[in-house]
Amino acid sequence: MRPFLKRVLTSLLACCIAPAAMAATALPQQITVIVPYAPGGAVDALTRILAKQLAADEGINLVVENKPGAGGSIAAQQAMRSKPDGRTLLMGTSNTHGINSVVIPDLKYDPIKDFTAVTDVAENIVILAANKDFPANTLTEAVDLIGRSPGKYSFGSPGVGSVHALAMEKFAQKLGLNITHIAYKGAGPAMIDTVAGNIPLVMAGVVPAKPFLSDKRIKILGIANPRDDMFSGVAEVAQMQYFSDIQKDTSVQSWIGLFAPAGLAPDLADSLHAAFEKAIKSSAFAKELTPLGMVPNISSRHAFADKVSANVQHWQKAASSNKPAKQ
């Protein structure tokens, strides 16, 4: 190639690459993430772990702002009203962008129209655990036992409208089980009452269960999430079954993801996704999530948007066709 022509082509190539490189790095150096739960909880801890990883990877300062209350709807409304400039995001969940549309009358935001889905971040483990003296040792045995004694058994959950409660209610409705729901103010109290024998069963995350697994004061009967890798390395769940093993279409996803207000420019949304993707895919991030009972989960921005839409439709359909378990 002639030297002059080579220089021209090199210059043209540089002109093409430079705008793309600039677009990929045109991110705010400080981003506020609104967390819909109190400090110290699993979603708060996840956000702070992500902040540390993003700072290491991109030099971006992620500021965590906790706005708990009303099932996450207070935080969602604040995020919705923010400017769509990439400086304010919501750490949303399958509650804020799915279940709330069913359990909160006159919800003040539309989980689809009022937000731009940026990226999924992680999935929670949702388990059914039992007191150590509960007569059943597997999910199949529990279903048989509850079915033979309608109204005798109860289960606890972190609260009315939680994904944990709705997962069990859906499972019970599908199988025609008569089981009483006892709603607690958080997973911790529900787990403690299960350990004490005040209630026989609890639907919760794996974190509140872990302290009682090693000394076998509780036993895990089932998992609601359709993931095969969520309990890798947890020896105490050898007999665990998936809800979908017993009844199809009862798997429940409990996920966490980042949202921006509606109107975020697509190129900025893509740049945000790329920055978070690097952090979420890092081995250090995955390692720190394990104690929280979570696994990293990331897909394309559009795939995440489709998942959110499907989640909303899933719970709206469930609400219209399923009769909840007794309160």
ROMAR-981476 format. One record per residue (C-alpha): residue number from 1; x, y, z. Coordinates in Angstrom, 2 decimals. Layout:
ROMAR-981476
{atom NUM, {X, Y, Z}}
...
END
This chain:
ROMAR-981476
{atom 1, {0.00, 0.00, 0.00}}
{atom 2, {1.33, 3.46, -0.87}}
{atom 3, {2.43, 5.50, 2.19}}
{atom 4, {0.06, 8.40, 1.40}}
{atom 5, {-2.97, 6.13, 0.96}}
{atom 6, {-2.07, 4.26, 4.14}}
{atom 7, {-1.99, 7.53, 6.10}}
{atom 8, {-5.38, 8.58, 4.72}}
{atom 9, {-7.01, 5.25, 5.59}}
{atom 10, {-5.47, 5.30, 9.06}}
{atom 11, {-6.83, 8.80, 9.66}}
{atom 12, {-10.30, 7.81, 8.47}}
{atom 13, {-10.28, 4.75, 10.70}}
{atom 14, {-9.29, 6.87, 13.69}}
{atom 15, {-12.16, 9.26, 12.97}}
{atom 16, {-14.60, 6.36, 12.95}}
{atom 17, {-13.29, 4.80, 16.14}}
{atom 18, {-12.98, 7.98, 18.21}}
{atom 19, {-16.71, 8.82, 18.43}}
{atom 20, {-17.52, 5.24, 19.43}}
{atom 21, {-14.86, 5.29, 22.12}}
{atom 22, {-16.12, 8.62, 23.41}}
{atom 23, {-19.71, 7.30, 23.50}}
{atom 24, {-18.61, 4.26, 25.47}}
{atom 25, {-17.03, 6.43, 28.16}}
{atom 26, {-19.52, 9.31, 28.20}}
{atom 27, {-20.90, 8.38, 31.60}}
{atom 28, {-21.47, 10.52, 34.70}}
{atom 29, {-18.63, 10.16, 37.19}}
{atom 30, {-21.17, 9.99, 40.01}}
{atom 31, {-24.41, 8.00, 39.87}}
{atom 32, {-27.02, 7.83, 42.60}}
{atom 33, {-28.73, 4.46, 42.98}}
{atom 34, {-31.99, 4.54, 44.91}}
{atom 35, {-32.46, 1.34, 46.91}}
{atom 36, {-36.06, 0.52, 47.91}}
{atom 37, {-35.04, -1.21, 51.13}}
{atom 38, {-33.36, -0.26, 54.40}}
{atom 39, {-29.58, -0.30, 54.96}}
{atom 40, {-28.22, -3.67, 55.99}}
{atom 41, {-30.57, -5.75, 53.87}}
{atom 42, {-29.57, -8.01, 51.01}}
{atom 43, {-30.45, -5.57, 48.20}}
{atom 44, {-28.61, -2.76, 50.00}}
{atom 45, {-25.56, -5.00, 50.45}}
{atom 46, {-25.69, -6.04, 46.80}}
{atom 47, {-25.76, -2.41, 45.68}}
{atom 48, {-22.74, -1.52, 47.81}}
{atom 49, {-20.79, -4.50, 46.48}}
{atom 50, {-21.64, -3.39, 42.95}}
{atom 51, {-20.56, 0.17, 43.80}}
{atom 52, {-17.16, -1.06, 44.94}}
{atom 53, {-16.68, -3.11, 41.78}}
{atom 54, {-17.81, -0.28, 39.48}}
{atom 55, {-15.39, 2.12, 41.15}}
{atom 56, {-12.55, -0.35, 40.60}}
{atom 57, {-13.47, -1.02, 36.97}}
{atom 58, {-14.64, 2.38, 35.73}}
{atom 59, {-13.71, 4.93, 38.40}}
{atom 60, {-17.40, 5.82, 38.77}}
{atom 61, {-18.70, 6.77, 42.22}}
{atom 62, {-21.98, 4.98, 42.96}}
{atom 63, {-23.88, 6.73, 45.76}}
{atom 64, {-26.45, 4.56, 47.56}}
{atom 65, {-29.65, 6.29, 48.69}}
{atom 66, {-32.03, 4.12, 50.73}}
{atom 67, {-35.75, 4.86, 50.39}}
{atom 68, {-37.61, 1.97, 52.03}}
{atom 69, {-41.36, 1.66, 52.37}}
{atom 70, {-44.56, 0.64, 50.60}}
{atom 71, {-43.05, -2.42, 48.98}}
{atom 72, {-40.44, -0.36, 47.17}}
{atom 73, {-42.96, 1.96, 45.53}}
{atom 74, {-41.64, 5.06, 47.34}}
{atom 75, {-38.19, 4.54, 45.84}}
{atom 76, {-39.64, 3.73, 42.43}}
{atom 77, {-41.67, 6.94, 42.38}}
{atom 78, {-38.63, 9.03, 43.32}}
{atom 79, {-36.58, 7.41, 40.56}}
{atom 80, {-39.41, 7.87, 38.07}}
{atom 81, {-39.46, 11.63, 38.74}}
{atom 82, {-35.69, 12.01, 38.27}}
{atom 83, {-34.11, 13.43, 35.13}}
{atom 84, {-33.31, 10.76, 32.52}}
{atom 85, {-29.66, 11.77, 32.34}}
{atom 86, {-28.01, 8.63, 33.71}}
{atom 87, {-27.23, 10.24, 37.06}}
{atom 88, {-30.08, 8.57, 38.96}}
{atom 89, {-30.97, 4.88, 38.81}}
{atom 90, {-33.26, 2.57, 40.74}}
{atom 91, {-32.16, -0.81, 42.05}}
{atom 92, {-35.48, -2.39, 41.21}}
{atom 93, {-36.73, -5.87, 41.96}}
{atom 94, {-39.36, -8.35, 40.86}}
{atom 95, {-41.52, -6.66, 43.50}}
{atom 96, {-41.17, -3.07, 42.29}}
{atom 97, {-41.51, -4.16, 38.67}}
{atom 98, {-44.09, -6.91, 38.84}}
{atom 99, {-45.76, -7.85, 42.10}}
{atom 100, {-46.51, -4.25, 43.14}}
{atom 101, {-48.75, -3.84, 40.11}}
{atom 102, {-50.96, -6.56, 41.62}}
{atom 103, {-50.81, -6.01, 45.39}}
{atom 104, {-50.74, -2.18, 45.63}}
{atom 105, {-54.03, -0.50, 44.68}}
{atom 106, {-53.65, 2.67, 42.61}}
{atom 107, {-49.92, 2.21, 42.11}}
{atom 108, {-48.46, 5.62, 41.27}}
{atom 109, {-46.11, 4.40, 38.55}}
{atom 110, {-46.20, 2.12, 35.54}}
{atom 111, {-43.35, -0.42, 35.83}}
{atom 112, {-42.98, -0.56, 32.05}}
{atom 113, {-43.84, 2.88, 30.67}}
{atom 114, {-42.19, 4.98, 33.38}}
{atom 115, {-38.76, 3.32, 33.29}}
{atom 116, {-35.90, 2.32, 31.02}}
{atom 117, {-34.54, -1.12, 31.84}}
{atom 118, {-30.74, -0.82, 32.05}}
{atom 119, {-29.48, -4.21, 33.18}}
{atom 120, {-30.33, -7.18, 35.34}}
{atom 121, {-27.87, -7.68, 38.19}}
{atom 122, {-28.64, -10.77, 40.23}}
{atom 123, {-31.19, -13.38, 41.23}}
{atom 124, {-32.32, -14.27, 44.74}}
{atom 125, {-32.78, -17.79, 46.02}}
{atom 126, {-36.34, -18.43, 47.23}}
{atom 127, {-36.64, -21.51, 49.43}}
{atom 128, {-39.23, -23.46, 51.38}}
{atom 129, {-37.72, -24.46, 54.74}}
{atom 130, {-39.21, -26.50, 57.57}}
{atom 131, {-38.66, -26.93, 61.28}}
{atom 132, {-36.37, -29.89, 62.01}}
{atom 133, {-39.29, -31.87, 63.49}}
{atom 134, {-41.63, -31.34, 60.54}}
{atom 135, {-42.79, -34.86, 59.51}}
{atom 136, {-41.86, -34.44, 55.83}}
{atom 137, {-38.28, -34.42, 54.54}}
{atom 138, {-38.91, -33.67, 50.87}}
{atom 139, {-41.20, -31.35, 48.95}}
{atom 140, {-43.16, -34.33, 47.63}}
{atom 141, {-43.72, -35.61, 51.16}}
{atom 142, {-44.74, -32.12, 52.33}}
{atom 143, {-47.32, -31.79, 49.55}}
{atom 144, {-48.78, -35.18, 50.48}}
{atom 145, {-48.86, -34.31, 54.19}}
{atom 146, {-50.51, -30.91, 53.71}}
{atom 147, {-52.97, -32.38, 51.23}}
{atom 148, {-54.12, -35.03, 53.73}}
{atom 149, {-54.71, -32.46, 56.49}}
{atom 150, {-56.45, -29.40, 54.99}}
{atom 151, {-56.08, -26.29, 57.14}}
{atom 152, {-53.75, -27.90, 59.68}}
{atom 153, {-50.47, -26.41, 58.49}}
{atom 154, {-49.22, -22.87, 58.00}}
{atom 155, {-46.25, -21.14, 56.44}}
{atom 156, {-44.55, -17.87, 57.23}}
{atom 157, {-43.18, -15.28, 54.80}}
{atom 158, {-41.37, -11.92, 54.96}}
{atom 159, {-44.68, -10.14, 54.36}}
{atom 160, {-47.92, -9.81, 52.44}}
{atom 161, {-47.21, -9.27, 48.75}}
{atom 162, {-43.65, -10.56, 48.94}}
{atom 163, {-42.45, -12.82, 46.15}}
{atom 164, {-41.98, -15.51, 48.80}}
{atom 165, {-45.63, -15.40, 49.88}}
{atom 166, {-46.98, -15.26, 46.36}}
{atom 167, {-44.76, -18.12, 45.25}}
{atom 168, {-46.16, -20.39, 47.95}}
{atom 169, {-49.72, -19.23, 47.38}}
{atom 170, {-49.39, -19.96, 43.69}}
{atom 171, {-47.92, -23.39, 44.41}}
{atom 172, {-50.69, -24.20, 46.91}}
{atom 173, {-53.41, -23.01, 44.55}}
{atom 174, {-52.09, -25.11, 41.68}}
{atom 175, {-52.12, -28.23, 43.85}}
{atom 176, {-55.33, -27.48, 45.72}}
{atom 177, {-53.59, -27.26, 49.10}}
{atom 178, {-55.28, -25.59, 52.06}}
{atom 179, {-52.43, -23.93, 53.97}}
{atom 180, {-52.56, -20.76, 56.07}}
{atom 181, {-50.25, -17.83, 55.30}}
{atom 182, {-48.75, -16.01, 58.29}}
{atom 183, {-47.13, -12.74, 57.22}}
{atom 184, {-44.17, -11.42, 59.21}}
{atom 185, {-42.32, -8.12, 59.06}}
{atom 186, {-39.22, -9.56, 57.46}}
{atom 187, {-37.65, -12.94, 56.80}}
{atom 188, {-35.66, -12.99, 60.03}}
{atom 189, {-38.64, -13.16, 62.41}}
{atom 190, {-40.35, -15.75, 60.21}}
{atom 191, {-37.23, -17.93, 60.21}}
{atom 192, {-36.81, -17.64, 63.99}}
{atom 193, {-40.41, -18.72, 64.57}}
{atom 194, {-39.84, -21.70, 62.27}}
{atom 195, {-36.73, -22.72, 64.21}}
{atom 196, {-38.67, -22.35, 67.47}}
{atom 197, {-41.48, -24.52, 66.16}}
{atom 198, {-44.12, -21.80, 66.32}}
{atom 199, {-44.77, -22.34, 62.62}}
{atom 200, {-43.81, -25.46, 60.65}}
{atom 201, {-42.80, -23.90, 57.32}}
{atom 202, {-41.32, -20.69, 55.95}}
{atom 203, {-40.77, -19.24, 52.48}}
{atom 204, {-37.72, -16.98, 52.53}}
{atom 205, {-34.28, -16.32, 51.12}}
{atom 206, {-31.32, -18.52, 51.87}}
{atom 207, {-29.48, -15.92, 54.00}}
{atom 208, {-31.77, -16.05, 57.06}}
{atom 209, {-31.75, -19.86, 56.79}}
{atom 210, {-27.97, -20.33, 56.71}}
{atom 211, {-27.26, -19.96, 60.46}}
{atom 212, {-29.70, -22.79, 61.19}}
{atom 213, {-28.66, -25.19, 58.43}}
{atom 214, {-25.32, -26.30, 59.80}}
{atom 215, {-26.77, -27.49, 63.12}}
{atom 216, {-29.85, -28.90, 61.35}}
{atom 217, {-32.43, -26.85, 63.23}}
{atom 218, {-34.21, -26.37, 59.90}}
{atom 219, {-34.27, -28.32, 56.66}}
{atom 220, {-34.76, -27.07, 53.12}}
{atom 221, {-37.53, -28.87, 51.25}}
{atom 222, {-37.74, -26.94, 48.00}}
{atom 223, {-36.64, -24.04, 45.86}}
{atom 224, {-38.93, -21.88, 43.75}}
{atom 225, {-36.30, -20.57, 41.32}}
{atom 226, {-35.70, -22.32, 38.00}}
{atom 227, {-31.91, -22.31, 38.39}}
{atom 228, {-29.72, -25.40, 38.64}}
{atom 229, {-26.65, -23.66, 40.02}}
{atom 230, {-28.04, -21.69, 42.93}}
{atom 231, {-27.15, -24.17, 45.66}}
{atom 232, {-23.75, -25.26, 44.44}}
{atom 233, {-21.59, -26.01, 47.46}}
{atom 234, {-24.48, -26.14, 49.94}}
{atom 235, {-24.33, -29.70, 51.25}}
{atom 236, {-27.44, -29.46, 53.43}}
{atom 237, {-29.88, -29.47, 50.51}}
{atom 238, {-29.30, -32.91, 49.01}}
{atom 239, {-33.02, -33.75, 49.20}}
{atom 240, {-34.19, -30.41, 47.86}}
{atom 241, {-36.63, -30.36, 44.95}}
{atom 242, {-37.73, -27.59, 42.62}}
{atom 243, {-41.34, -26.45, 42.77}}
{atom 244, {-41.56, -27.13, 39.04}}
{atom 245, {-40.61, -30.77, 39.72}}
{atom 246, {-43.96, -31.14, 41.49}}
{atom 247, {-46.15, -28.79, 39.49}}
{atom 248, {-45.29, -27.15, 36.17}}
{atom 249, {-45.50, -23.38, 35.85}}
{atom 250, {-44.84, -22.72, 39.54}}
{atom 251, {-41.25, -21.53, 39.22}}
{atom 252, {-40.80, -18.00, 40.53}}
{atom 253, {-38.05, -15.59, 39.63}}
{atom 254, {-36.85, -13.21, 42.32}}
{atom 255, {-34.48, -10.86, 40.54}}
{atom 256, {-32.78, -7.49, 41.02}}
{atom 257, {-31.93, -5.01, 38.27}}
{atom 258, {-31.15, -1.40, 37.46}}
{atom 259, {-33.64, 1.02, 35.96}}
{atom 260, {-33.46, 4.61, 34.75}}
{atom 261, {-36.38, 6.99, 34.33}}
{atom 262, {-38.21, 6.76, 31.01}}
{atom 263, {-36.66, 8.90, 28.30}}
{atom 264, {-33.04, 7.87, 28.82}}
{atom 265, {-31.14, 8.17, 25.54}}
{atom 266, {-30.52, 4.71, 24.03}}
{atom 267, {-26.79, 5.32, 23.57}}
{atom 268, {-26.45, 6.35, 27.22}}
{atom 269, {-28.44, 3.30, 28.28}}
{atom 270, {-26.10, 1.11, 26.24}}
{atom 271, {-23.04, 2.73, 27.83}}
{atom 272, {-24.45, 2.21, 31.31}}
{atom 273, {-25.18, -1.43, 30.51}}
{atom 274, {-21.65, -1.97, 29.24}}
{atom 275, {-20.10, -0.47, 32.38}}
{atom 276, {-22.26, -2.50, 34.74}}
{atom 277, {-21.83, -5.65, 32.67}}
{atom 278, {-18.09, -5.63, 33.28}}
{atom 279, {-18.63, -5.30, 37.04}}
{atom 280, {-21.37, -7.94, 37.22}}
{atom 281, {-19.35, -10.49, 35.24}}
{atom 282, {-16.30, -10.16, 37.47}}
{atom 283, {-15.39, -13.14, 39.64}}
{atom 284, {-14.92, -10.84, 42.64}}
{atom 285, {-18.53, -9.67, 42.40}}
{atom 286, {-19.85, -13.23, 42.18}}
{atom 287, {-17.79, -14.29, 45.19}}
{atom 288, {-19.19, -11.50, 47.36}}
{atom 289, {-22.78, -12.31, 46.38}}
{atom 290, {-22.60, -15.92, 47.58}}
{atom 291, {-23.03, -15.09, 51.29}}
{atom 292, {-26.11, -13.04, 50.33}}
{atom 293, {-27.79, -16.06, 48.74}}
{atom 294, {-27.62, -14.46, 45.30}}
{atom 295, {-26.06, -15.24, 41.96}}
{atom 296, {-25.02, -12.68, 39.31}}
{atom 297, {-27.27, -12.57, 36.30}}
{atom 298, {-26.88, -10.41, 33.22}}
{atom 299, {-28.24, -10.37, 29.71}}
{atom 300, {-28.65, -7.78, 26.99}}
{atom 301, {-30.55, -4.61, 27.78}}
{atom 302, {-33.43, -5.62, 25.54}}
{atom 303, {-33.58, -9.13, 26.99}}
{atom 304, {-33.85, -7.62, 30.46}}
{atom 305, {-36.67, -5.34, 29.31}}
{atom 306, {-38.48, -8.37, 27.92}}
{atom 307, {-38.02, -10.19, 31.25}}
{atom 308, {-39.48, -7.25, 33.17}}
{atom 309, {-42.49, -7.13, 30.87}}
{atom 310, {-43.00, -10.87, 31.22}}
{atom 311, {-42.76, -10.57, 35.01}}
{atom 312, {-45.50, -7.95, 35.11}}
{atom 313, {-47.73, -10.05, 32.88}}
{atom 314, {-46.99, -13.17, 34.93}}
{atom 315, {-48.19, -11.68, 38.21}}
{atom 316, {-51.16, -9.93, 36.67}}
{atom 317, {-52.27, -13.24, 35.17}}
{atom 318, {-51.66, -15.04, 38.46}}
{atom 319, {-53.70, -12.44, 40.35}}
{atom 320, {-56.64, -12.80, 37.98}}
{atom 321, {-56.69, -16.61, 38.02}}
{atom 322, {-55.32, -17.70, 41.40}}
{atom 323, {-57.12, -17.64, 44.71}}
{atom 324, {-54.59, -16.78, 47.43}}
{atom 325, {-54.01, -19.01, 50.42}}
{atom 326, {-55.90, -18.00, 53.58}}
{atom 327, {-54.44, -15.06, 55.51}}
END
